[in-house]
Amino acid sequence: MDHFETIVSDLLEAAGYWVRRSFKVDLTKEEKRKVGRHSMPRPEIDILAYKREAEELLVLEAKSFLDSPGVSLDQLSETHEKPEGRYKLFTCVNYRQVVLERLRLELLSLGMISQKTNLRLGLAAGKVHRRESTQVKALMDSQGWYFLSPEDIREQVMRFSDMGYENNPAVITAKILLRDM
């Protein structure tokens, strides 16, 4: 997963975002009780991507699922009272609200965002089950969430082949695969 997150981070940086990976959110005991899990590890956000001009912070889950069936629309559409499953931030409203509010407070205290910054939940998917990217995108759009589909990722990685030389595995791989095409 780490390499997939690296590629997604590179794509976001190329789009003008400042990126931080693997950010752990320190929920208080009270917040853990509020989400129904008094004993749980700190939630980890795969990628934070901040764009100052838009005052937007993308809070992204990265799911490569390259050698699996892929991101499941059915599972992503579920709703849970307590955080469970692969898509906790998407499927449990209470958990999402608590985690995003704590994340906002932590980032404000670190001086990493301003009061005006809008936090936007999102998903980067390397593969979507049954090629349901259109349906997943519709679900994400209906919630105001960000979705980086496998098709988006492929298209943006292909653009890396047109860049000048970068000592970056994704750029080098794109150049090797797409040169002379």
GIRA-V770107 format. One record per helix or strand of 3 or more residues. SS is the DSSP state (H for helix, E for strand). FROM is the first residue (numbers start at 0). TO is the last residue. Records with the same first field share a line. If there is no record, write none. Layout:
SS: FROM-TO + FROM-TO
This chain:
H: 1-13 + 28-33 + 72-76 + 87-90 + 92-108 + 128-130 + 132-142 + 149-159 + 168-177
E: 17-24 + 42-50 + 55-62 + 117-124 + 145-147
